[in-house]
Amino acid sequence: MGASVLKLRFYGDPILRRRANEARAFDDALRDVADAMLATMEHEEGVGLAAPQVGLDLRLLVALAMKEPGDEEAEPVVIVNPEVLARSRDSWVYEEGCLSIPGVRGDVTRPERITLRYHDVDGAEHTLEAEGMFARILQHEIDHLDGKLFIDYLSTADKTLIKPKLRAIAKLNHE
């Protein structure tokens, strides 16, 4: 894999709080970015990565299609301009973390299943039904594209507990 590893952006970086713009050109540049994001996700040992996390204003994400937590055999997918068409009423709680917020974890409730419309890197449109861990990863990464972070879902008490860590991450990465 010859793709370069991109530099992560961390909590406090304004790009993490902005809605990303849709990808318009399905070309070699987009494929190169997707390859670099896959290399970065692998290098950082993540299960998903959204373009804003590497400083790119693009509705692009990469994720492992995990059946359950720790699914080592999961195939990576590249999703461009995702749109959630449906969310299940059933939800579940699971502890999430984020490459852009190192050392912080928290329980997040998310729908168990989602239906997604998206494009691949060649511009072809697809519809995907995801459930369980894969649905969770996709929702977490799509939130990044909308300027939302998993910590936004935490209780007030949990947010208070992580405040010092968040301040430290923001300070460390913006000096």
MOZIQUI-V305520 format. One record per pair of residues at least 6 apart in sequence whose ideal C-beta (glycine too) atoms are under 6 Angstrom apart, sorted by the first residue. I is the first residue (numbers start at 1). J is the second residue. D is the distance in whole Angstrom. If there is no record, write none. Layout:
BEGIN
I&J&D  I&J&D
END
This chain:
BEGIN
1&39&6  3&35&4  3&36&5  3&39&4  4&36&5  5&39&5  5&40&5  5&43&5  6&36&5  6&40&5  6&54&4  8&99&6  9&15&6  9&53&6  9&55&5  10&100&5  10&169&5  10&173&4  11&100&6  11&101&5  11&166&6  11&169&5  11&170&6  12&170&3  12&174&5  15&52&5  15&55&6  16&52&6  16&100&6  17&147&5  18&147&5  19&146&5  19&147&5  20&52&5  20&57&5  20&58&6  20&59&5  20&145&5  21&57&5  22&59&5  22&81&5  23&30&6  23&58&5  23&59&6  23&60&6  23&80&5  23&81&6  26&122&6  26&123&3  30&121&6  31&121&5  34&78&5  34&121&5  37&49&5  37&62&5  38&62&5  38&76&6  41&49&4  41&62&5  44&99&5  46&99&5  47&64&5  47&137&5  48&63&4  48&137&4  48&141&4  49&62&5  50&61&5  50&141&5  50&144&3  50&145&6  51&58&4  51&60&4  52&144&5  53&100&5  59&81&5  59&145&5  60&80&5  61&79&5  61&141&4  62&76&6  62&78&5  63&77&6  63&137&5  63&138&6  63&141&6  64&74&4  64&76&6  65&74&5  65&75&5  65&77&5  65&134&5  66&74&4  66&133&4  66&134&5  68&133&5  69&133&6  78&121&6  79&118&5  80&119&4  81&119&5  82&116&5  82&118&4  82&142&5  83&117&5  84&114&6  84&116&6  85&115&4  85&117&6  86&115&4  87&111&4  87&114&5  88&111&5  88&112&5  88&113&4  90&112&4  91&109&5  91&111&5  92&112&5  93&107&5  93&109&5  95&105&5  95&107&5  96&108&5  96&150&5  97&105&5  98&150&6  104&162&5  104&165&5  106&154&5  106&158&6  108&150&5  108&153&5  110&136&5  110&139&5  112&131&6  113&131&4  113&135&6  114&130&6  114&135&5  115&129&5  116&128&5  117&127&5  118&126&6  119&125&6  130&138&6  140&150&6
END
